[in-house]
Amino acid sequence: MIDRRGMAAGAAAYGLWGLFPLYWPLLKPAGAGEVLAHRIMWSLVAVAVILGVRRHWRWVRELTPRRIALLTLAAVVISANWGTYIYAVNTGHTIEAALGYFINPLISVLLGVLVFRERLRPWQWAAIGLGAAAVLVLAVDYGRPPWIALVLACSFGTYGLVKKFADMPSAESLAAETAVLFLPALTFVLVLEGRGTAAFGHEGVVNALLLATGGVVTAIPLMLFNAAATRIPMTALGMLQYLAPVLQFLIGLLIQHEPMPASRWIGFLLVWAALAILTADGLGAARRTRRSPVPGPRPAAEAA
């Protein structure tokens, strides 16, 4: 029987990640770079408080040079992901950002083939083919490749891969990653301040508080995800991951009123068909082998 608290925690985590497109625009007139820098700095503060309350610092002594190198790479990749996502939702590309997280499971499957030499089943290849067709259709629709979606999907897939090799719990990993990025982020903020183009401290108390709250907004769904991951099967967690891009898509369509011409709907329908095939195939394989997690979409640890 699936733990109800675990399911609630997982739904809350992915639900909050799905609502991010409503939060980042509130930080304007701060640009994407400044928002990203403050998110990094305040995330370190938030996760340090959480770890301090738990009095959990033993993991610092377990940071080998290899693990530090991997976490540094993860920090660079996730900063690119965060920055791209913030730019997307603040410039009217929320639907394209949602597309990135819809196709992320397909990227994860491809990385499994390229890195771990995994063999794909026929239905997995069919899903990959549909995903590739969707990208082509959307490239024609946009008049360009859907770069935002591709950067988000590839960076997040790579981040998950690097985190797999680093093998460290999410909260501790986030602390290490944001510690690596803290000085560059602080330097960027100070440069903006010196140029007189910083929003923080110059656009009112509410704007400053919202920028600082970015750390809490990052940490809370992460903690909820951790609670869910320890209580429910990976198959259930994998299904919940689609909640985030669905909410992002609906926000872009119904609240931000981004255009969705017929050709764009065709591209998205192809992606959704690919995900349906991938999920059904993974669940079927899990039933046949009676093992978990499923060799299909993998749940993400830190979204957007």
C-alpha positions in Angstrom: 0.0 0.0 0.0 1.4 3.4 -1.0 2.1 5.8 1.8 -0.5 8.7 1.6 1.9 11.1 3.3 4.6 10.2 0.8 2.2 10.8 -2.1 1.1 14.1 -0.7 4.7 15.2 -0.2 5.6 14.2 -3.8 2.5 15.9 -5.2 3.3 19.1 -3.2 6.9 19.1 -4.4 6.1 18.8 -8.1 3.1 21.1 -7.6 5.3 23.8 -6.2 7.8 23.3 -9.0 5.0 23.6 -11.5 3.9 26.9 -10.0 7.3 28.5 -10.4 6.2 30.4 -13.5 4.0 32.5 -11.3 6.8 33.3 -8.9 9.8 34.4 -10.9 8.0 37.2 -12.8 7.1 38.8 -9.4 10.9 39.6 -9.1 10.9 42.0 -11.9 12.5 44.5 -12.7 15.4 42.3 -11.6 16.8 40.6 -14.7 17.3 36.8 -15.1 21.0 37.1 -14.1 20.3 38.9 -10.9 17.4 36.6 -10.0 19.7 33.6 -10.6 22.4 35.1 -8.5 20.1 35.8 -5.6 18.5 32.3 -5.9 22.0 30.7 -5.6 23.0 32.8 -2.6 19.7 32.6 -0.6 19.4 28.8 -1.4 22.7 28.3 0.3 21.5 30.2 3.3 18.2 28.3 3.4 19.7 24.8 3.1 22.5 25.7 5.6 19.7 26.6 8.1 18.0 23.3 7.4 21.2 21.3 7.8 22.1 23.3 10.9 18.8 22.5 12.6 19.3 18.8 11.8 22.9 19.2 13.0 24.0 17.2 10.0 27.5 18.3 8.9 29.3 14.9 8.8 28.9 14.8 5.1 31.4 17.6 4.7 34.2 15.3 5.7 33.1 12.8 3.0 33.8 15.2 0.2 36.5 13.5 -1.8 38.3 15.4 -4.7 36.3 13.3 -7.2 33.0 14.1 -5.5 33.9 17.8 -5.3 34.7 17.9 -9.0 31.4 16.2 -9.8 29.4 18.6 -7.6 31.2 21.5 -9.2 30.1 20.3 -12.6 26.6 19.7 -11.3 26.6 23.3 -10.0 27.6 24.7 -13.4 24.9 22.7 -15.2 22.1 23.5 -12.8 22.9 27.2 -12.8 22.6 27.1 -16.6 19.2 25.3 -16.1 18.0 27.7 -13.5 19.1 30.7 -15.5 17.5 29.5 -18.7 14.2 28.7 -16.9 14.0 32.1 -15.2 14.7 33.8 -18.5 12.0 31.7 -20.2 9.2 32.4 -17.8 10.1 36.1 -17.5 10.1 36.6 -21.3 6.9 34.9 -22.3 8.3 31.4 -23.1 6.7 29.4 -20.3 5.1 26.8 -22.6 8.5 26.2 -24.3 10.0 25.8 -20.8 7.3 23.2 -20.0 8.2 21.4 -23.2 11.7 21.0 -21.9 10.5 19.2 -18.8 8.1 17.1 -20.9 11.0 15.8 -23.1 13.4 15.4 -20.2 12.5 11.7 -19.6 13.3 11.1 -23.3 16.7 12.7 -22.8 17.3 10.6 -19.7 16.7 7.5 -21.8 19.1 8.6 -24.4 21.8 9.3 -21.8 21.3 5.8 -20.5 22.1 4.5 -23.9 25.1 6.8 -24.5 26.7 6.6 -21.0 25.6 3.3 -19.6 25.2 1.4 -22.9 21.7 0.4 -22.0 19.7 -1.5 -24.6 16.3 0.0 -25.4 13.2 -2.0 -26.0 11.3 -1.4 -29.3 8.6 0.7 -27.6 11.3 2.9 -26.1 12.8 3.5 -29.5 9.3 4.4 -30.8 9.0 7.0 -28.0 12.4 8.5 -28.9 11.4 8.6 -32.6 8.1 10.4 -31.7 10.1 12.9 -29.5 12.5 13.6 -32.4 9.6 14.1 -34.7 8.0 16.5 -32.2 11.2 18.6 -32.1 11.2 18.9 -35.9 7.6 19.9 -36.0 8.1 22.5 -33.3 11.3 23.8 -35.0 9.2 24.5 -38.1 6.5 26.1 -35.9 8.9 28.4 -34.0 11.0 29.1 -37.1 14.0 27.9 -35.1 14.9 24.9 -33.0 13.2 25.0 -29.6 16.4 26.0 -27.9 14.9 26.9 -24.5 13.3 23.5 -24.2 16.4 21.6 -25.5 18.7 23.5 -23.1 16.4 22.8 -20.1 16.0 19.1 -21.0 19.6 18.4 -21.8 21.0 20.4 -18.8 18.5 18.8 -16.4 19.2 15.3 -17.8 23.0 15.9 -17.5 22.5 17.3 -14.0 20.7 14.1 -12.9 23.5 12.0 -14.5 26.2 13.8 -12.7 24.3 13.6 -9.4 24.0 9.9 -9.9 27.8 9.6 -10.1 28.2 12.0 -7.1 25.9 9.8 -5.0 25.0 12.4 -2.4 21.6 13.2 -0.8 19.8 16.2 -2.3 20.0 18.7 0.5 23.7 18.1 1.1 24.3 18.2 -2.6 22.5 21.5 -3.0 24.5 22.9 -0.1 27.7 22.0 -1.9 26.6 23.2 -5.3 25.4 26.6 -4.1 28.6 26.9 -2.0 30.6 26.5 -5.2 28.5 29.1 -6.9 28.2 31.5 -4.0 31.2 33.7 -4.7 30.6 34.1 -8.5 26.9 35.0 -7.7 28.0 37.5 -5.0 30.5 39.0 -7.4 27.8 39.4 -10.1 25.5 41.1 -7.6 28.2 43.5 -6.5 29.0 44.3 -10.1 25.4 45.2 -10.7 25.3 47.3 -7.6 28.5 49.1 -8.7 26.9 49.8 -12.1 23.7 51.1 -10.5 21.6 48.5 -12.3 20.8 46.2 -9.4 17.1 45.8 -8.4 17.8 44.4 -4.9 17.5 47.2 -2.3 16.4 49.7 -4.9 12.9 48.5 -5.8 11.3 48.5 -2.4 11.1 46.1 0.5 8.7 43.7 -1.2 11.0 43.1 -4.2 14.0 42.6 -1.9 12.0 40.1 0.2 10.9 38.2 -2.9 14.4 37.9 -4.1 15.6 36.6 -0.8 12.7 34.2 -0.5 14.0 32.5 -3.7 16.2 30.4 -1.4 13.2 29.2 0.6 11.2 28.6 -2.6 14.1 26.4 -3.8 14.6 24.5 -0.6 11.0 23.6 0.4 10.0 21.5 -2.6 13.4 19.8 -2.4 12.7 18.8 1.2 9.2 17.6 0.2 10.7 15.6 -2.6 13.1 13.9 -0.2 10.3 13.0 2.1 8.4 11.5 -0.8 11.4 9.6 -2.2 11.8 7.7 1.1 8.2 6.7 1.4 6.8 5.8 -2.0 7.9 3.6 -4.9 10.0 5.1 -7.7 7.2 4.2 -10.1 4.7 6.4 -8.2 7.3 9.2 -8.0 8.0 8.9 -11.7 4.3 9.4 -12.5 4.1 12.5 -10.2 7.0 14.2 -12.1 4.6 15.1 -15.0 2.6 17.3 -12.6 5.2 20.1 -12.9 5.3 20.5 -16.7 1.5 20.1 -16.9 1.1 23.0 -14.5 3.7 25.1 -16.3 2.0 24.4 -19.6 -1.4 25.4 -18.2 0.0 28.6 -16.6 1.6 29.6 -19.9 -1.6 28.8 -21.9 -4.4 30.0 -19.5 -2.8 32.7 -17.4 0.0 34.1 -19.4 -2.0 33.6 -22.7 1.0 32.5 -24.8 0.1 31.5 -28.3 -0.6 27.9 -29.3 -1.2 27.6 -33.0 -2.3 24.3 -34.5 1.2 23.3 -35.5 2.4 23.7 -32.0 -0.4 21.6 -30.6 0.7 18.8 -33.0 4.3 19.0 -31.7 3.1 18.8 -28.1 0.7 15.9 -28.9 3.6 14.0 -30.3 5.6 14.6 -27.2 2.7 13.5 -25.0 2.2 10.4 -27.1 5.9 9.6 -26.7 5.7 10.0 -22.9 2.5 7.8 -22.8 4.4 5.0 -24.7 7.5 5.4 -22.5 5.5 5.3 -19.3 3.3 2.3 -20.4 6.4 0.4 -21.5 8.2 1.1 -18.2 5.3 0.1 -16.1 4.8 -3.1 -18.2 8.5 -4.0 -17.7 8.2 -3.4 -14.0 5.3 -5.7 -13.8 7.1 -8.4 -15.8 10.3 -8.2 -13.8 8.7 -7.2 -10.5 11.4 -4.7 -9.9 11.5 -1.0 -9.2 12.4 1.6 -10.3 11.0 1.3 -13.9 13.5 1.6 -16.8 11.6 4.5 -18.1 11.2 8.2 -17.0 13.2 8.9 -14.0 11.9 11.4 -11.4 13.9 14.5 -11.1 15.4 15.6 -7.8 15.4 19.4 -8.3 13.3 21.0 -10.9 13.6 24.4 -12.5 
